[in-house]
Amino acid sequence: MGLFSSKQKKETPWIHITSEEQLIAAFEGAIDKPALFFKHSTRCSISSMALSRFEQNAEPLEKLCNLYFIDLLAYRPISSKLEEMSGIIHQSPQVIVLKNKEVIYTATHSSIDAKEIERQLS
């Protein structure tokens, strides 16, 4: 594939968490289907790089878990609530994956690995 390929990258179907109520519902819903939370700082180049790298390999995860996105600049209190609920100390960028409301995977920065998450969920 060349530099100017016409193939479009598939958009990741993020569910944007914008309220504490949504977060609580997502956390509770992890009993029925695993939940992945991606905490992203829109002003941080490292966070943008981690998000881009994650999204390149995220397609298989769409069937395995719900993909939740938390914009840390706009919704920092939601991230704090997730920290409280999960027991995982806040970092950015950060991924937290819950299955049966238990944390089964967490990673930050360049350690975020969609393929490893897929292995954990399969």
C-alpha positions, -999 to 999 in steps of 0.1 A, spaced: 0 0 0 14 34 -10 17 66 8 -14 80 -9 -36 49 -7 -73 54 -8 -81 28 18 -98 46 48 -90 36 84 -121 23 101 -134 46 128 -133 31 163 -168 29 178 -161 47 210 -188 53 236 -179 87 251 -184 89 288 -196 124 297 -213 118 331 -208 100 363 -241 82 357 -228 68 323 -196 57 340 -215 38 368 -238 22 342 -207 11 321 -190 -2 352 -221 -22 362 -225 -34 326 -191 -51 327 -209 -81 343 -227 -88 310 -199 -77 286 -164 -66 294 -157 -29 294 -125 -11 282 -120 25 293 -94 46 274 -85 78 293 -70 103 269 -56 138 273 -64 157 241 -35 181 246 -8 154 251 12 142 221 21 110 240 -15 103 247 -24 109 210 3 85 199 -9 58 223 -45 63 211 -35 61 175 -14 30 181 -43 14 200 -69 22 174 -48 6 146 -53 -28 163 -87 -22 181 -111 -37 155 -111 -73 170 -120 -57 204 -152 -43 191 -169 -77 194 -152 -86 227 -160 -56 249 -176 -22 250 -151 6 242 -155 36 264 -136 69 259 -129 95 286 -116 129 275 -96 139 306 -95 176 299 -133 179 296 -143 152 321 -115 149 347 -140 142 376 -152 111 357 -116 98 356 -113 104 393 -145 84 399 -132 55 377 -100 56 399 -122 53 430 -144 25 415 -116 4 400 -88 10 426 -64 19 397 -44 51 402 -50 77 375 -25 81 347 -27 94 312 -30 79 287 -44 48 304 -65 18 296 -85 -2 322 -104 -33 312 -131 -48 334 -146 -82 332 -173 -92 357 -166 -58 373 -130 -69 381 -99 -53 365 -83 -78 342 -59 -55 324 -44 -20 329 -17 -2 311 -4 33 304 15 51 278 34 29 253 25 -3 273 -11 -1 260 -15 -31 237 -47 -39 219 -35 -73 209 -27 -82 245 -61 -70 255 -76 -92 228 -57 -122 242 -69 -115 277 -105 -113 266 -105 -143 242 
